[in-house]
Amino acid sequence: MDIVGFLKSQFICHLLICYIFIVSGLIINFIQLFTLILWPINKQLFRRINCRLAYCISSQMVMLLEWWSGTDCTLYTDPQSYPKYGKENAIVILNHNFEIDFLCGWNFCERFGVLGSSKVLAKKELSYMPIIGWMWYFLEIVFCKRKWEEDRKTVMQKLLNLRDYPENFWFLIHCEGTRFTEQKHQISMQVAEAKGLPKLKYHLLPRTKGFAVTVQCLRNVVSAVYDSTLNFRNNENPTLLGVLNGKKYHADLYVRQVIYILIRFWRIPLEEVPEDEQECSNWLHRLYQEKDAFQEEYYRTGTYPAVPIVPPRRPWTLLNWLFWASLLLYPLFKLLVNMVNSGSSLTLASFGFVIVMASVGVRWMIGVTEINKGSTYGNNDNKQKQK
């Protein structure tokens, strides 16, 4: 292992990275709070400012993937569609198989300049989480309780509010609703059998109601649907801890834009997706059958049937992190020097306690992304639907 790789694996480096992320994130959340006074005066200015403030937070996570771990990203797509990425609003359908697939989705957004304005359909509990959850609140992220009877009206209203959004945005959606595990897959396929739907090998059954409402509310605002499938070469199963340790991965992201019934490798208007909720549901099920077939092909050949393109890295994620590091590390080191010079046993003990608590906090945040600690949504919920 070279000296750089050795340093990246050291826990003290991880603590410093997390310190910068947490302190800068809380500062940005505090600034976002004050931007609320702009909402009744100039709503669009409020939105533009918060897009850039949110970028300051989310880009630090992307920096870890792009610059710290040096992970490569190859995009398989149609060259005629490629120039449109980032220049139009889009609904992006993502698979949900890996611990860092959310981070790869952000990386995809960053490469095309829509990271700060990207939207997601997220569970309500995340809105209470400091830094990212609070950041999402100011970005007008669509939160749901995962109980459609209660969510429908709220989700529709939130989506309709985005119709006059001043920035190009991608709406990222995991139609499966939860991360893939063998247990959830087994239960999901039992539901498929009970409902007479074709079984999938590599995906859970898509939850169609959220997608149908998203299409309905964002029609004439969103130009296209991007169907994206993420894989990692050599059957790697990347983790956030691996990224933090500086481990390099190579992500293969296949993006196709889709229409009703047929699948093509170029841009298709969103109007081609059925408006009727039931027809849209059937369309989405057919799409996931196609996704399964492409996944089968990838496992067999190790590639996708499209042109590979490597989107260039932009420097802004690194520059943003360097700015916050230079701003926050100096006062930290000055505080540490003063504590050591004080010679107080109580002060040093307090510092040790803070380090221990910080290490526990870092490990907890990493644990949130781990598959074996994921939500039970898709286990009991699907069992109830099957009855």
N, C-alpha and C positions, 0 to 999 in steps of 0.2 A: 504493500500500500504506500502511495506517495504521501508527502507531507501534507498536501492540500486535502487529500482524502482522509487522512488521519484526523486533521483538525475538524473536518465536517462531521465526523462521527463522535466528537467529544460533547458531553452533556453541557458543559459550560457554554459552548457555542449555541446549543439549542435554547438554553435559558436566555441568552442575550437576544436571540431572534424573537423569542416569545415575549420578552420584555418590551422590545420595540413595537411589536404588533399590538400588545395589550394597551400600553400607554398611549401610543399614537391613535389607536382605535377609540379609546375613551375620550381623548381630546377632540377627535373628529365628531364623535357622537354629541359631545357638548356643543360644538359649533353648529351641528345640524339642528339642535334644539332651538338655537337662536334664529335659525332661518325660518322658523314657523311664522314669525311676524311678517314675512314676505307673502305668505299664502293668500291672505285677503287683498293684498295690494297688487301683487304681480305673480300669479300662480306659475307662469312659464319661467320666470326668472328663478323662482324657488326650485323648480324642477331641474333647470340647467345647473344651478349651483350644487344641488345634491347629487347629480350625476357625477360631478367631478370630485366631490368629497367622498362618495362611495368608491370611486376608482382608487383613491388613496388607500383604502382599506383592502379591497379585494385584490388589487394588483400586488400587494405584498405576498399573498398566497400564491399567485401566479409566478411571482419572482422565484419562489422556492422551487417550483417545478421547472421553470425555464432556465434560470441562471445558476441556482444553487445546486440542483441535481443534474442540470444539463440534459434533461429529457428531450428527446427528439419527437417531432410530430409530423407525420406524413398524411396528407389529405388526398383521398381518392375521390375524384369528382369529374364532372364534365367541364372541360376548359371554357366552353361558351357560357356556362353559368357562373364560373369563378369570379369574373369581374363584378358581378352583382352583389356578392357577399359583402355585407357591411354597409351597403348603399340602399337597402330597402328593409322594411319591417318584415319579420318572418316568425313563424312558429317552428321551433326546433324540437323534433321528437328524438329523445335520447334513450338508449338502453341503460339498464341500472344493474350492472353486474359486479362492479369493482368498488373498492373502498375510496378511490380517488376519482371516480367518474365525474363527480361534481367539479373537481378541480380541473379536469381535462376539458369539461364544458366551458369553464371560465377561460381556460387557455385558448380555446377555439374562439371565444368572443373577443379576447384581447388581440389576437392576430388580425382581426378585421375591424377593430376600433369601436366595438359596441359593449365593452366590458362594463363601463360605468352605468350604462342605461339598461343592461340586460334584466329581464324579469323572470320570475319563476312562480310556480304554483306550489306553495310550501305549507307544511302543517303549522297550525296555530301556535303550538308550543314554542316554535323557533322565534316568534316575534318577541318573546320575553328574554331571549338570550342576549347578554351585552355584546356590543361591538357589531357582529354580523346581523343578528336579529334586529337590533335597533336601527342599523344602517338600512336594512330592508324596509323597515316601517317608513322611513323618509323617502324611499324609492317607490312607494306605493305598490309594494309587492302584494300579490294576491295570497292571502292566508286562508286556510280552510280547516275545519275540525274533523274532516274525513267522515262526516255523517251527512250524506248528500241532501237529505230532507231539510237539514238546518243550513247547509252551505249554499244551496243553489242561488237564493236571492242575493246573499252577500257576495258570492263569487261573480255573479253577473254584473252587479253594480260596480265592483272593483275593475272588472274588465272594460266595462263601458266608459269608465273614467279615463282609460288609457287612449281613447279614440282621438284625443287632441294632444297627445304627448309630443313635445317639440323636438325630441331627439329620435334618431333611428334606434330601434330596439329589437332584440330577439327575445321571444317568449319561450323559455326552456321548459319542457314538460316531460316528466317520466310517466308515460301512460300506464305503466305496470303498477304505479302507486307505491311500490316498496322495492327494496333491493332483492335481487334474486338469491335464493338459497335453495338447497335441495328439498328441504322440508316444505317451503312455500310453493315450490314448483310442483311437488307431488299433490298438495292440496288443490292448487290451481287447476291441474289437469283432471282431477276428480270433478271439479266444477264444470270444466269443459265437456267432460263425458256426460254429465247430468243434463247439460243444456244442449247437447248435440252439436257442439262446436269442434272443429278440427284441433287436435292436440299439437302443442308446440314443444320442441326439444330444448330450446335454449332461451326461451322467454316465458314470463308469466302471461296469463290472459290480460290484455289491456283493459283498463277501466274507461269505458267509452264516454260516459256522461260528461266528465270534465273536459275532454277534448272537444266534444260536440258543442258544448256551451262556449268554449274558447273560440272556436271557428265562427260560431254564430255572432258573438259579440265583437270580434275583431275583423269581421268581413268588411272589405273596402278600406281597411286600415293596414292590414297585413297583406303582402303581395304574394307570398308563397309559403309552402310547407317544406322544411328540410328534414328528411328522414336520415338520421345519423346513427351509425353503429360503431362502437368503440371496441378495439381489441389491442392486446399487447403481444408483441412477438415472443416466440419461444415459450408460450404458455405462462408468461410471467403473471403474477398476481400482486400488483404493486400496492403498497400501503403508504399512508401519510408518514408513518415513522420511517419508512425507507426513504421517502423524499427528504425528510428532515436530516437523515443521515447522509444525504448527498448521493444516494444510489441513482444511477442513470437508467431510465427506461426508454423504450421506443414505442410510442403510441401510433397505431394505425387507425385513422378515423375515416370511415366511409360515409360520404354524404350524397344522398340522392334526393331530388325534388320529385314529388309524386303527383299523380292525378287519379281520378276515379277509374278503377279497374286496372289500368295499365301503369307500369313503372317505367319511367324514362330517366335518362341521365342529364337532363337539362331543365332549365327553369320552366315551371308551369304555374299559371295564375291560381290563386287560392279559389277562385270561382269554380274551378273544376272539381273541388271537393263538394260532395252533396250537401245541400242545405237542410234537408229533412233529417231529424235526429236519428231515426232508425236506419236510414240509408247511410248516414255518416258512421254510425256504429258498425254496420256491416262492412263498410269501406275500411275502417280501422282494423277490424279483424283480418281482412284480406291482406292488409299491409303487413301485419305481424306474421302472417304465414310466409310472405315474401321475405321479411327480415330473417325468419328462421332458415329459409332456403339459402340466403346469402351467408348466414353464419355457418351453415353446413359447408358451403363452398370454401369459406375462409379456413376452417379447420382442416379441410382436405388439401388445399393448395397453398395456404399461407399468404394469400393475397386476395385483392378484390378485382372484379372485372371493370376497372375504370382507370383513368390516367392518374398516376401519382404526382402530387404537387406538394412541395414543402413551403408553406406560407412563411415569409421571413419574420424573424423575431423583431419586435420593436423595442427600443431602448428605454421606454418610459417606465416600465415596471422596476427596472434596476435603478434608474435615476430617482424615482420616488422613494425606494427603500433607502438609498444612500442619503437622501435628504433627511429622512426621519432618524436614521442611525446617527448622523452627525449632530442632529439637534438634541437627541436624548441620551447618547452614551456619555458625553462629557459630564453632565451633572451627576450621572450615576457613578462614574469613576471618582469624581470629586467627593461624593458622599462616602464612598468606600474608604478612601484615603483618610478622611476626617474621622471615620469610625475606628480605623486601625490605630491612628495616632492618639485617639482619646484613651486607649488602654483600658476602657471600662469593660469589666466582665459581663455586666448586664447588657451593654450595647452589643458586644460580640455575640452573646447568646441570642439576643433578639434577631440579629442578622442571620445567624444560623437557622433559627426557626423560620424566618421568611424564606430562606433558600429551600428548606424542606417543604414548606407549603407551596412554594412556586413549582417545585418538581412534581408534587402531587397534582397540582392544577394543570401542568403541561401534559402529564400522562392522562389525566381525565379528558382533556380536550381531544387528544389523539384517540382515546378509546371511544369517543362518540362516533367516529367514522368507521370503526371496526365492524366487519360483517357479523361476527358472532355476538356482537352487542347491539345489533340493529333492532328496529322496532318489531313488535309481534304483529303489526298490521299485515294482513295477508295470511295469517295463520288462523286465528279465531274468526276473523271477519269473513273469510272465504268459507269456512266451515258453516257459519250461520247462513250464508247465502245458498249453500248447497241443500240445506234442509227444506 
